[in-house]
Amino acid sequence: MRKSVKRLLYFFLTIIVIFVTLFGVSVFYGGVYFRWIGDNAEEAGEFLKEKSYNLAKQADRLKGIRKVAEDTVSKAGKAIDFVNGTNNKD
């Protein structure tokens, strides 16, 4: 019980410090720092978007390679069956 009250007190104290800091920044400096954070977040978003498109292209390429490999294995299996004389029809 005592430990949970202590944690709750620290949590509220942290929230108050964050609020006072943000309020102080906005009063003394205006929105300059908030815009800076927004601009950097936008740049990070563009970077992540670019990387996700690159990953999607790679995934599509791998999917195509998998399809080619499946076709090749299927054809090889049919050729082996033909050579061995076993004619398994699906």
mmCIF file as gemmi writes it, N, C-alpha and C atoms, coordinates in Angstrom:
data_model
loop_
_atom_site.group_PDB
_atom_site.id
_atom_site.type_symbol
_atom_site.label_atom_id
_atom_site.label_alt_id
_atom_site.label_comp_id
_atom_site.label_asym_id
_atom_site.label_entity_id
_atom_site.label_seq_id
_atom_site.pdbx_PDB_ins_code
_atom_site.Cartn_x
_atom_site.Cartn_y
_atom_site.Cartn_z
_atom_site.occupancy
_atom_site.B_iso_or_equiv
_atom_site.pdbx_formal_charge
_atom_site.auth_seq_id
_atom_site.auth_asym_id
_atom_site.pdbx_PDB_model_num
ATOM 1 N N . MET Axp A 1 ? 0.829 -1.186 0 1 0 ? 1 A 1
ATOM 2 C CA . MET Axp A 1 ? 0 0 0 1 0 ? 1 A 1
ATOM 3 C C . MET Axp A 1 ? 0.877 1.255 0 1 0 ? 1 A 1
ATOM 4 N N . ARG Axp A 2 ? 1.865 1.231 0.852 1 0 ? 2 A 1
ATOM 5 C CA . ARG Axp A 2 ? 2.748 2.372 0.972 1 0 ? 2 A 1
ATOM 6 C C . ARG Axp A 2 ? 3.536 2.607 -0.318 1 0 ? 2 A 1
ATOM 7 N N . LYS Axp A 3 ? 3.952 1.509 -0.937 1 0 ? 3 A 1
ATOM 8 C CA . LYS Axp A 3 ? 4.729 1.595 -2.172 1 0 ? 3 A 1
ATOM 9 C C . LYS Axp A 3 ? 3.882 2.159 -3.305 1 0 ? 3 A 1
ATOM 10 N N . SER Axp A 4 ? 2.629 1.744 -3.4 1 0 ? 4 A 1
ATOM 11 C CA . SER Axp A 4 ? 1.76 2.238 -4.468 1 0 ? 4 A 1
ATOM 12 C C . SER Axp A 4 ? 1.443 3.723 -4.274 1 0 ? 4 A 1
ATOM 13 N N . VAL Axp A 5 ? 1.266 4.166 -3.039 1 0 ? 5 A 1
ATOM 14 C CA . VAL Axp A 5 ? 1.022 5.59 -2.774 1 0 ? 5 A 1
ATOM 15 C C . VAL Axp A 5 ? 2.254 6.405 -3.159 1 0 ? 5 A 1
ATOM 16 N N . LYS Axp A 6 ? 3.428 5.878 -2.859 1 0 ? 6 A 1
ATOM 17 C CA . LYS Axp A 6 ? 4.673 6.552 -3.215 1 0 ? 6 A 1
ATOM 18 C C . LYS Axp A 6 ? 4.812 6.666 -4.728 1 0 ? 6 A 1
ATOM 19 N N . ARG Axp A 7 ? 4.515 5.602 -5.447 1 0 ? 7 A 1
ATOM 20 C CA . ARG Axp A 7 ? 4.592 5.631 -6.906 1 0 ? 7 A 1
ATOM 21 C C . ARG Axp A 7 ? 3.579 6.601 -7.493 1 0 ? 7 A 1
ATOM 22 N N . LEU Axp A 8 ? 2.371 6.613 -6.949 1 0 ? 8 A 1
ATOM 23 C CA . LEU Axp A 8 ? 1.334 7.523 -7.411 1 0 ? 8 A 1
ATOM 24 C C . LEU Axp A 8 ? 1.75 8.979 -7.179 1 0 ? 8 A 1
ATOM 25 N N . LEU Axp A 9 ? 2.347 9.255 -6.034 1 0 ? 9 A 1
ATOM 26 C CA . LEU Axp A 9 ? 2.833 10.595 -5.727 1 0 ? 9 A 1
ATOM 27 C C . LEU Axp A 9 ? 3.924 11.013 -6.71 1 0 ? 9 A 1
ATOM 28 N N . TYR Axp A 10 ? 4.872 10.128 -7.003 1 0 ? 10 A 1
ATOM 29 C CA . TYR Axp A 10 ? 5.92 10.428 -7.972 1 0 ? 10 A 1
ATOM 30 C C . TYR Axp A 10 ? 5.354 10.643 -9.372 1 0 ? 10 A 1
ATOM 31 N N . PHE Axp A 11 ? 4.35 9.87 -9.724 1 0 ? 11 A 1
ATOM 32 C CA . PHE Axp A 11 ? 3.71 10.028 -11.032 1 0 ? 11 A 1
ATOM 33 C C . PHE Axp A 11 ? 3.093 11.416 -11.164 1 0 ? 11 A 1
ATOM 34 N N . PHE Axp A 12 ? 2.305 11.827 -10.153 1 0 ? 12 A 1
ATOM 35 C CA . PHE Axp A 12 ? 1.678 13.149 -10.204 1 0 ? 12 A 1
ATOM 36 C C . PHE Axp A 12 ? 2.72 14.264 -10.157 1 0 ? 12 A 1
ATOM 37 N N . LEU Axp A 13 ? 3.781 14.073 -9.403 1 0 ? 13 A 1
ATOM 38 C CA . LEU Axp A 13 ? 4.857 15.057 -9.352 1 0 ? 13 A 1
ATOM 39 C C . LEU Axp A 13 ? 5.52 15.205 -10.724 1 0 ? 13 A 1
ATOM 40 N N . THR Axp A 14 ? 5.729 14.082 -11.416 1 0 ? 14 A 1
ATOM 41 C CA . THR Axp A 14 ? 6.308 14.111 -12.762 1 0 ? 14 A 1
ATOM 42 C C . THR Axp A 14 ? 5.38 14.834 -13.73 1 0 ? 14 A 1
ATOM 43 N N . ILE Axp A 15 ? 4.094 14.573 -13.654 1 0 ? 15 A 1
ATOM 44 C CA . ILE Axp A 15 ? 3.117 15.238 -14.521 1 0 ? 15 A 1
ATOM 45 C C . ILE Axp A 15 ? 3.136 16.744 -14.27 1 0 ? 15 A 1
ATOM 46 N N . ILE Axp A 16 ? 3.196 17.157 -13.015 1 0 ? 16 A 1
ATOM 47 C CA . ILE Axp A 16 ? 3.221 18.581 -12.682 1 0 ? 16 A 1
ATOM 48 C C . ILE Axp A 16 ? 4.481 19.247 -13.222 1 0 ? 16 A 1
ATOM 49 N N . VAL Axp A 17 ? 5.633 18.585 -13.099 1 0 ? 17 A 1
ATOM 50 C CA . VAL Axp A 17 ? 6.888 19.143 -13.607 1 0 ? 17 A 1
ATOM 51 C C . VAL Axp A 17 ? 6.827 19.291 -15.118 1 0 ? 17 A 1
ATOM 52 N N . ILE Axp A 18 ? 6.311 18.292 -15.808 1 0 ? 18 A 1
ATOM 53 C CA . ILE Axp A 18 ? 6.187 18.366 -17.267 1 0 ? 18 A 1
ATOM 54 C C . ILE Axp A 18 ? 5.256 19.501 -17.67 1 0 ? 18 A 1
ATOM 55 N N . PHE Axp A 19 ? 4.122 19.641 -16.988 1 0 ? 19 A 1
ATOM 56 C CA . PHE Axp A 19 ? 3.169 20.708 -17.3 1 0 ? 19 A 1
ATOM 57 C C . PHE Axp A 19 ? 3.793 22.079 -17.085 1 0 ? 19 A 1
ATOM 58 N N . VAL Axp A 20 ? 4.465 22.265 -15.959 1 0 ? 20 A 1
ATOM 59 C CA . VAL Axp A 20 ? 5.098 23.554 -15.669 1 0 ? 20 A 1
ATOM 60 C C . VAL Axp A 20 ? 6.185 23.862 -16.694 1 0 ? 20 A 1
ATOM 61 N N . THR Axp A 21 ? 6.957 22.856 -17.085 1 0 ? 21 A 1
ATOM 62 C CA . THR Axp A 21 ? 8.006 23.064 -18.089 1 0 ? 21 A 1
ATOM 63 C C . THR Axp A 21 ? 7.409 23.483 -19.422 1 0 ? 21 A 1
ATOM 64 N N . LEU Axp A 22 ? 6.384 22.774 -19.878 1 0 ? 22 A 1
ATOM 65 C CA . LEU Axp A 22 ? 5.743 23.122 -21.15 1 0 ? 22 A 1
ATOM 66 C C . LEU Axp A 22 ? 5.094 24.499 -21.089 1 0 ? 22 A 1
ATOM 67 N N . PHE Axp A 23 ? 4.472 24.818 -19.966 1 0 ? 23 A 1
ATOM 68 C CA . PHE Axp A 23 ? 3.86 26.128 -19.808 1 0 ? 23 A 1
ATOM 69 C C . PHE Axp A 23 ? 4.922 27.222 -19.822 1 0 ? 23 A 1
ATOM 70 N N . GLY Axp A 24 ? 6.039 26.981 -19.142 1 0 ? 24 A 1
ATOM 71 C CA . GLY Axp A 24 ? 7.126 27.96 -19.118 1 0 ? 24 A 1
ATOM 72 C C . GLY Axp A 24 ? 7.72 28.185 -20.491 1 0 ? 24 A 1
ATOM 73 N N . VAL Axp A 25 ? 7.918 27.105 -21.235 1 0 ? 25 A 1
ATOM 74 C CA . VAL Axp A 25 ? 8.459 27.234 -22.59 1 0 ? 25 A 1
ATOM 75 C C . VAL Axp A 25 ? 7.503 28.022 -23.459 1 0 ? 25 A 1
ATOM 76 N N . SER Axp A 26 ? 6.21 27.74 -23.365 1 0 ? 26 A 1
ATOM 77 C CA . SER Axp A 26 ? 5.245 28.434 -24.215 1 0 ? 26 A 1
ATOM 78 C C . SER Axp A 26 ? 5.096 29.904 -23.822 1 0 ? 26 A 1
ATOM 79 N N . VAL Axp A 27 ? 5.237 30.232 -22.549 1 0 ? 27 A 1
ATOM 80 C CA . VAL Axp A 27 ? 5.116 31.622 -22.12 1 0 ? 27 A 1
ATOM 81 C C . VAL Axp A 27 ? 6.339 32.431 -22.545 1 0 ? 27 A 1
ATOM 82 N N . PHE Axp A 28 ? 7.534 31.876 -22.336 1 0 ? 28 A 1
ATOM 83 C CA . PHE Axp A 28 ? 8.748 32.644 -22.599 1 0 ? 28 A 1
ATOM 84 C C . PHE Axp A 28 ? 9.19 32.615 -24.061 1 0 ? 28 A 1
ATOM 85 N N . TYR Axp A 29 ? 8.953 31.522 -24.75 1 0 ? 29 A 1
ATOM 86 C CA . TYR Axp A 29 ? 9.48 31.392 -26.11 1 0 ? 29 A 1
ATOM 87 C C . TYR Axp A 29 ? 8.397 31.291 -27.177 1 0 ? 29 A 1
ATOM 88 N N . GLY Axp A 30 ? 7.184 31.19 -26.798 1 0 ? 30 A 1
ATOM 89 C CA . GLY Axp A 30 ? 6.11 31.043 -27.779 1 0 ? 30 A 1
ATOM 90 C C . GLY Axp A 30 ? 6.108 29.638 -28.368 1 0 ? 30 A 1
ATOM 91 N N . GLY Axp A 31 ? 5.718 29.529 -29.624 1 0 ? 31 A 1
ATOM 92 C CA . GLY Axp A 31 ? 5.598 28.219 -30.244 1 0 ? 31 A 1
ATOM 93 C C . GLY Axp A 31 ? 6.806 27.785 -31.037 1 0 ? 31 A 1
ATOM 94 N N . VAL Axp A 32 ? 7.937 28.492 -30.892 1 0 ? 32 A 1
ATOM 95 C CA . VAL Axp A 32 ? 9.123 28.185 -31.685 1 0 ? 32 A 1
ATOM 96 C C . VAL Axp A 32 ? 9.581 26.748 -31.445 1 0 ? 32 A 1
ATOM 97 N N . TYR Axp A 33 ? 9.714 26.358 -30.208 1 0 ? 33 A 1
ATOM 98 C CA . TYR Axp A 33 ? 10.203 25.009 -29.916 1 0 ? 33 A 1
ATOM 99 C C . TYR Axp A 33 ? 9.201 23.939 -30.298 1 0 ? 33 A 1
ATOM 100 N N . PHE Axp A 34 ? 7.924 24.254 -30.159 1 0 ? 34 A 1
ATOM 101 C CA . PHE Axp A 34 ? 6.909 23.278 -30.549 1 0 ? 34 A 1
ATOM 102 C C . PHE Axp A 34 ? 6.891 23.088 -32.064 1 0 ? 34 A 1
ATOM 103 N N . ARG Axp A 35 ? 7.082 24.192 -32.802 1 0 ? 35 A 1
ATOM 104 C CA . ARG Axp A 35 ? 7.177 24.07 -34.25 1 0 ? 35 A 1
ATOM 105 C C . ARG Axp A 35 ? 8.412 23.273 -34.649 1 0 ? 35 A 1
ATOM 106 N N . TRP Axp A 36 ? 9.517 23.494 -33.941 1 0 ? 36 A 1
ATOM 107 C CA . TRP Axp A 36 ? 10.756 22.755 -34.213 1 0 ? 36 A 1
ATOM 108 C C . TRP Axp A 36 ? 10.529 21.261 -34.016 1 0 ? 36 A 1
ATOM 109 N N . ILE Axp A 37 ? 9.852 20.903 -32.932 1 0 ? 37 A 1
ATOM 110 C CA . ILE Axp A 37 ? 9.544 19.491 -32.683 1 0 ? 37 A 1
ATOM 111 C C . ILE Axp A 37 ? 8.641 18.958 -33.791 1 0 ? 37 A 1
ATOM 112 N N . GLY Axp A 38 ? 7.652 19.745 -34.197 1 0 ? 38 A 1
ATOM 113 C CA . GLY Axp A 38 ? 6.75 19.316 -35.269 1 0 ? 38 A 1
ATOM 114 C C . GLY Axp A 38 ? 7.475 19.127 -36.584 1 0 ? 38 A 1
ATOM 115 N N . ASP Axp A 39 ? 8.399 20.054 -36.903 1 0 ? 39 A 1
ATOM 116 C CA . ASP Axp A 39 ? 9.166 19.921 -38.147 1 0 ? 39 A 1
ATOM 117 C C . ASP Axp A 39 ? 10.039 18.681 -38.121 1 0 ? 39 A 1
ATOM 118 N N . ASN Axp A 40 ? 10.693 18.431 -36.996 1 0 ? 40 A 1
ATOM 119 C CA . ASN Axp A 40 ? 11.543 17.242 -36.9 1 0 ? 40 A 1
ATOM 120 C C . ASN Axp A 40 ? 10.717 15.968 -36.944 1 0 ? 40 A 1
ATOM 121 N N . ALA Axp A 41 ? 9.539 15.994 -36.346 1 0 ? 41 A 1
ATOM 122 C CA . ALA Axp A 41 ? 8.671 14.815 -36.395 1 0 ? 41 A 1
ATOM 123 C C . ALA Axp A 41 ? 8.204 14.575 -37.827 1 0 ? 41 A 1
ATOM 124 N N . GLU Axp A 42 ? 7.96 15.657 -38.573 1 0 ? 42 A 1
ATOM 125 C CA . GLU Axp A 42 ? 7.544 15.513 -39.965 1 0 ? 42 A 1
ATOM 126 C C . GLU Axp A 42 ? 8.678 14.921 -40.8 1 0 ? 42 A 1
ATOM 127 N N . GLU Axp A 43 ? 9.904 15.372 -40.563 1 0 ? 43 A 1
ATOM 128 C CA . GLU Axp A 43 ? 11.054 14.826 -41.284 1 0 ? 43 A 1
ATOM 129 C C . GLU Axp A 43 ? 11.232 13.343 -40.959 1 0 ? 43 A 1
ATOM 130 N N . ALA Axp A 44 ? 11.066 13.01 -39.694 1 0 ? 44 A 1
ATOM 131 C CA . ALA Axp A 44 ? 11.181 11.603 -39.296 1 0 ? 44 A 1
ATOM 132 C C . ALA Axp A 44 ? 10.076 10.782 -39.951 1 0 ? 44 A 1
ATOM 133 N N . GLY Axp A 45 ? 8.896 11.366 -40.057 1 0 ? 45 A 1
ATOM 134 C CA . GLY Axp A 45 ? 7.782 10.676 -40.707 1 0 ? 45 A 1
ATOM 135 C C . GLY Axp A 45 ? 8.058 10.427 -42.181 1 0 ? 45 A 1
ATOM 136 N N . GLU Axp A 46 ? 8.643 11.428 -42.849 1 0 ? 46 A 1
ATOM 137 C CA . GLU Axp A 46 ? 8.987 11.247 -44.26 1 0 ? 46 A 1
ATOM 138 C C . GLU Axp A 46 ? 10.052 10.174 -44.424 1 0 ? 46 A 1
ATOM 139 N N . PHE Axp A 47 ? 11.021 10.163 -43.506 1 0 ? 47 A 1
ATOM 140 C CA . PHE Axp A 47 ? 12.077 9.149 -43.542 1 0 ? 47 A 1
ATOM 141 C C . PHE Axp A 47 ? 11.477 7.759 -43.368 1 0 ? 47 A 1
ATOM 142 N N . LEU Axp A 48 ? 10.584 7.617 -42.389 1 0 ? 48 A 1
ATOM 143 C CA . LEU Axp A 48 ? 9.944 6.317 -42.151 1 0 ? 48 A 1
ATOM 144 C C . LEU Axp A 48 ? 9.07 5.906 -43.333 1 0 ? 48 A 1
ATOM 145 N N . LYS Axp A 49 ? 8.399 6.886 -43.941 1 0 ? 49 A 1
ATOM 146 C CA . LYS Axp A 49 ? 7.569 6.584 -45.093 1 0 ? 49 A 1
ATOM 147 C C . LYS Axp A 49 ? 8.423 6.075 -46.246 1 0 ? 49 A 1
ATOM 148 N N . GLU Axp A 50 ? 9.555 6.747 -46.486 1 0 ? 50 A 1
ATOM 149 C CA . GLU Axp A 50 ? 10.458 6.325 -47.553 1 0 ? 50 A 1
ATOM 150 C C . GLU Axp A 50 ? 10.993 4.919 -47.295 1 0 ? 50 A 1
ATOM 151 N N . LYS Axp A 51 ? 11.399 4.659 -46.072 1 0 ? 51 A 1
ATOM 152 C CA . LYS Axp A 51 ? 11.943 3.339 -45.737 1 0 ? 51 A 1
ATOM 153 C C . LYS Axp A 51 ? 10.874 2.263 -45.822 1 0 ? 51 A 1
ATOM 154 N N . SER Axp A 52 ? 9.645 2.588 -45.452 1 0 ? 52 A 1
ATOM 155 C CA . SER Axp A 52 ? 8.58 1.587 -45.54 1 0 ? 52 A 1
ATOM 156 C C . SER Axp A 52 ? 8.281 1.254 -47.001 1 0 ? 52 A 1
ATOM 157 N N . TYR Axp A 53 ? 8.344 2.249 -47.888 1 0 ? 53 A 1
ATOM 158 C CA . TYR Axp A 53 ? 8.153 1.962 -49.311 1 0 ? 53 A 1
ATOM 159 C C . TYR Axp A 53 ? 9.281 1.076 -49.832 1 0 ? 53 A 1
ATOM 160 N N . ASN Axp A 54 ? 10.511 1.357 -49.396 1 0 ? 54 A 1
ATOM 161 C CA . ASN Axp A 54 ? 11.635 0.509 -49.815 1 0 ? 54 A 1
ATOM 162 C C . ASN Axp A 54 ? 11.449 -0.919 -49.314 1 0 ? 54 A 1
ATOM 163 N N . LEU Axp A 55 ? 11.007 -1.06 -48.072 1 0 ? 55 A 1
ATOM 164 C CA . LEU Axp A 55 ? 10.756 -2.401 -47.538 1 0 ? 55 A 1
ATOM 165 C C . LEU Axp A 55 ? 9.636 -3.103 -48.306 1 0 ? 55 A 1
ATOM 166 N N . ALA Axp A 56 ? 8.62 -2.341 -48.685 1 0 ? 56 A 1
ATOM 167 C CA . ALA Axp A 56 ? 7.518 -2.933 -49.452 1 0 ? 56 A 1
ATOM 168 C C . ALA Axp A 56 ? 8.008 -3.419 -50.81 1 0 ? 56 A 1
ATOM 169 N N . LYS Axp A 57 ? 8.88 -2.635 -51.456 1 0 ? 57 A 1
ATOM 170 C CA . LYS Axp A 57 ? 9.434 -3.066 -52.745 1 0 ? 57 A 1
ATOM 171 C C . LYS Axp A 57 ? 10.239 -4.344 -52.586 1 0 ? 57 A 1
ATOM 172 N N . GLN Axp A 58 ? 11.048 -4.414 -51.532 1 0 ? 58 A 1
ATOM 173 C CA . GLN Axp A 58 ? 11.852 -5.613 -51.287 1 0 ? 58 A 1
ATOM 174 C C . GLN Axp A 58 ? 10.957 -6.818 -51.013 1 0 ? 58 A 1
ATOM 175 N N . ALA Axp A 59 ? 9.883 -6.598 -50.262 1 0 ? 59 A 1
ATOM 176 C CA . ALA Axp A 59 ? 8.955 -7.694 -49.964 1 0 ? 59 A 1
ATOM 177 C C . ALA Axp A 59 ? 8.281 -8.194 -51.236 1 0 ? 59 A 1
ATOM 178 N N . ASP Axp A 60 ? 7.897 -7.265 -52.121 1 0 ? 60 A 1
ATOM 179 C CA . ASP Axp A 60 ? 7.303 -7.672 -53.4 1 0 ? 60 A 1
ATOM 180 C C . ASP Axp A 60 ? 8.302 -8.46 -54.236 1 0 ? 60 A 1
ATOM 181 N N . ARG Axp A 61 ? 9.555 -8.01 -54.222 1 0 ? 61 A 1
ATOM 182 C CA . ARG Axp A 61 ? 10.592 -8.717 -54.981 1 0 ? 61 A 1
ATOM 183 C C . ARG Axp A 61 ? 10.782 -10.13 -54.43 1 0 ? 61 A 1
ATOM 184 N N . LEU Axp A 62 ? 10.811 -10.261 -53.114 1 0 ? 62 A 1
ATOM 185 C CA . LEU Axp A 62 ? 10.968 -11.59 -52.502 1 0 ? 62 A 1
ATOM 186 C C . LEU Axp A 62 ? 9.772 -12.482 -52.783 1 0 ? 62 A 1
ATOM 187 N N . LYS Axp A 63 ? 8.589 -11.877 -52.817 1 0 ? 63 A 1
ATOM 188 C CA . LYS Axp A 63 ? 7.388 -12.661 -53.132 1 0 ? 63 A 1
ATOM 189 C C . LYS Axp A 63 ? 7.477 -13.201 -54.557 1 0 ? 63 A 1
ATOM 190 N N . GLY Axp A 64 ? 7.977 -12.38 -55.484 1 0 ? 64 A 1
ATOM 191 C CA . GLY Axp A 64 ? 8.161 -12.823 -56.864 1 0 ? 64 A 1
ATOM 192 C C . GLY Axp A 64 ? 9.196 -13.936 -56.964 1 0 ? 64 A 1
ATOM 193 N N . ILE Axp A 65 ? 10.281 -13.793 -56.211 1 0 ? 65 A 1
ATOM 194 C CA . ILE Axp A 65 ? 11.317 -14.833 -56.205 1 0 ? 65 A 1
ATOM 195 C C . ILE Axp A 65 ? 10.748 -16.132 -55.642 1 0 ? 65 A 1
ATOM 196 N N . ARG Axp A 66 ? 9.929 -16.024 -54.595 1 0 ? 66 A 1
ATOM 197 C CA . ARG Axp A 66 ? 9.32 -17.227 -54.01 1 0 ? 66 A 1
ATOM 198 C C . ARG Axp A 66 ? 8.423 -17.92 -55.021 1 0 ? 66 A 1
ATOM 199 N N . LYS Axp A 67 ? 7.66 -17.134 -55.773 1 0 ? 67 A 1
ATOM 200 C CA . LYS Axp A 67 ? 6.762 -17.712 -56.776 1 0 ? 67 A 1
ATOM 201 C C . LYS Axp A 67 ? 7.566 -18.434 -57.855 1 0 ? 67 A 1
ATOM 202 N N . VAL Axp A 68 ? 8.666 -17.827 -58.296 1 0 ? 68 A 1
ATOM 203 C CA . VAL Axp A 68 ? 9.523 -18.461 -59.299 1 0 ? 68 A 1
ATOM 204 C C . VAL Axp A 68 ? 10.112 -19.752 -58.73 1 0 ? 68 A 1
ATOM 205 N N . ALA Axp A 69 ? 10.549 -19.707 -57.481 1 0 ? 69 A 1
ATOM 206 C CA . ALA Axp A 69 ? 11.129 -20.899 -56.852 1 0 ? 69 A 1
ATOM 207 C C . ALA Axp A 69 ? 10.088 -22.009 -56.729 1 0 ? 69 A 1
ATOM 208 N N . GLU Axp A 70 ? 8.856 -21.655 -56.361 1 0 ? 70 A 1
ATOM 209 C CA . GLU Axp A 70 ? 7.801 -22.671 -56.267 1 0 ? 70 A 1
ATOM 210 C C . GLU Axp A 70 ? 7.534 -23.31 -57.622 1 0 ? 70 A 1
ATOM 211 N N . ASP Axp A 71 ? 7.483 -22.493 -58.661 1 0 ? 71 A 1
ATOM 212 C CA . ASP Axp A 71 ? 7.265 -23.021 -60.009 1 0 ? 71 A 1
ATOM 213 C C . ASP Axp A 71 ? 8.408 -23.935 -60.432 1 0 ? 71 A 1
ATOM 214 N N . THR Axp A 72 ? 9.64 -23.522 -60.124 1 0 ? 72 A 1
ATOM 215 C CA . THR Axp A 72 ? 10.813 -24.326 -60.482 1 0 ? 72 A 1
ATOM 216 C C . THR Axp A 72 ? 10.807 -25.658 -59.759 1 0 ? 72 A 1
ATOM 217 N N . VAL Axp A 73 ? 10.494 -25.638 -58.465 1 0 ? 73 A 1
ATOM 218 C CA . VAL Axp A 73 ? 10.446 -26.885 -57.693 1 0 ? 73 A 1
ATOM 219 C C . VAL Axp A 73 ? 9.334 -27.785 -58.212 1 0 ? 73 A 1
ATOM 220 N N . SER Axp A 74 ? 8.212 -27.186 -58.561 1 0 ? 74 A 1
ATOM 221 C CA . SER Axp A 74 ? 7.108 -27.972 -59.095 1 0 ? 74 A 1
ATOM 222 C C . SER Axp A 74 ? 7.502 -28.644 -60.41 1 0 ? 74 A 1
ATOM 223 N N . LYS Axp A 75 ? 8.144 -27.865 -61.289 1 0 ? 75 A 1
ATOM 224 C CA . LYS Axp A 75 ? 8.579 -28.427 -62.566 1 0 ? 75 A 1
ATOM 225 C C . LYS Axp A 75 ? 9.65 -29.496 -62.364 1 0 ? 75 A 1
ATOM 226 N N . ALA Axp A 76 ? 10.561 -29.254 -61.423 1 0 ? 76 A 1
ATOM 227 C CA . ALA Axp A 76 ? 11.609 -30.242 -61.148 1 0 ? 76 A 1
ATOM 228 C C . ALA Axp A 76 ? 10.994 -31.529 -60.606 1 0 ? 76 A 1
ATOM 229 N N . GLY Axp A 77 ? 10.009 -31.393 -59.74 1 0 ? 77 A 1
ATOM 230 C CA . GLY Axp A 77 ? 9.331 -32.573 -59.211 1 0 ? 77 A 1
ATOM 231 C C . GLY Axp A 77 ? 8.643 -33.366 -60.297 1 0 ? 77 A 1
ATOM 232 N N . LYS Axp A 78 ? 8.016 -32.669 -61.233 1 0 ? 78 A 1
ATOM 233 C CA . LYS Axp A 78 ? 7.355 -33.347 -62.352 1 0 ? 78 A 1
ATOM 234 C C . LYS Axp A 78 ? 8.385 -34.038 -63.243 1 0 ? 78 A 1
ATOM 235 N N . ALA Axp A 79 ? 9.539 -33.38 -63.442 1 0 ? 79 A 1
ATOM 236 C CA . ALA Axp A 79 ? 10.593 -33.986 -64.27 1 0 ? 79 A 1
ATOM 237 C C . ALA Axp A 79 ? 11.156 -35.229 -63.597 1 0 ? 79 A 1
ATOM 238 N N . ILE Axp A 80 ? 11.342 -35.181 -62.285 1 0 ? 80 A 1
ATOM 239 C CA . ILE Axp A 80 ? 11.856 -36.343 -61.556 1 0 ? 80 A 1
ATOM 240 C C . ILE Axp A 80 ? 10.851 -37.486 -61.616 1 0 ? 80 A 1
ATOM 241 N N . ASP Axp A 81 ? 9.564 -37.159 -61.467 1 0 ? 81 A 1
ATOM 242 C CA . ASP Axp A 81 ? 8.531 -38.194 -61.576 1 0 ? 81 A 1
ATOM 243 C C . ASP Axp A 81 ? 8.523 -38.811 -62.965 1 0 ? 81 A 1
ATOM 244 N N . PHE Axp A 82 ? 8.704 -38.002 -63.988 1 0 ? 82 A 1
ATOM 245 C CA . PHE Axp A 82 ? 8.72 -38.493 -65.356 1 0 ? 82 A 1
ATOM 246 C C . PHE Axp A 82 ? 9.914 -39.422 -65.579 1 0 ? 82 A 1
ATOM 247 N N . VAL Axp A 83 ? 11.072 -39.029 -65.041 1 0 ? 83 A 1
ATOM 248 C CA . VAL Axp A 83 ? 12.279 -39.85 -65.21 1 0 ? 83 A 1
ATOM 249 C C . VAL Axp A 83 ? 12.139 -41.165 -64.457 1 0 ? 83 A 1
ATOM 250 N N . ASN Axp A 84 ? 11.578 -41.129 -63.265 1 0 ? 84 A 1
ATOM 251 C CA . ASN Axp A 84 ? 11.419 -42.341 -62.456 1 0 ? 84 A 1
ATOM 252 C C . ASN Axp A 84 ? 10.273 -43.218 -62.942 1 0 ? 84 A 1
ATOM 253 N N . GLY Axp A 85 ? 9.44 -42.67 -63.763 1 0 ? 85 A 1
ATOM 254 C CA . GLY Axp A 85 ? 8.344 -43.475 -64.292 1 0 ? 85 A 1
ATOM 255 C C . GLY Axp A 85 ? 7.092 -43.411 -63.423 1 0 ? 85 A 1
ATOM 256 N N . THR Axp A 86 ? 7.121 -42.653 -62.367 1 0 ? 86 A 1
ATOM 257 C CA . THR Axp A 86 ? 5.921 -42.494 -61.545 1 0 ? 86 A 1
ATOM 258 C C . THR Axp A 86 ? 5.163 -41.293 -62.06 1 0 ? 86 A 1
ATOM 259 N N . ASN Axp A 87 ? 3.966 -41.505 -62.423 1 0 ? 87 A 1
ATOM 260 C CA . ASN Axp A 87 ? 3.162 -40.451 -63.018 1 0 ? 87 A 1
ATOM 261 C C . ASN Axp A 87 ? 2.059 -40.089 -62.044 1 0 ? 87 A 1
ATOM 262 N N . ASN Axp A 88 ? 2.409 -39.251 -61.087 1 0 ? 88 A 1
ATOM 263 C CA . ASN Axp A 88 ? 1.416 -38.782 -60.088 1 0 ? 88 A 1
ATOM 264 C C . ASN Axp A 88 ? 0.668 -37.603 -60.651 1 0 ? 88 A 1
ATOM 265 N N . LYS Axp A 89 ? -0.61 -37.807 -60.84 1 0 ? 89 A 1
ATOM 266 C CA . LYS Axp A 89 ? -1.447 -36.703 -61.33 1 0 ? 89 A 1
ATOM 267 C C . LYS Axp A 89 ? -2.252 -36.164 -60.153 1 0 ? 89 A 1
ATOM 268 N N . ASP Axp A 90 ? -2.26 -34.86 -60.065 1 0 ? 90 A 1
ATOM 269 C CA . ASP Axp A 90 ? -2.981 -34.225 -58.941 1 0 ? 90 A 1
ATOM 270 C C . ASP Axp A 90 ? -4.438 -34.161 -59.197 1 0 ? 90 A 1
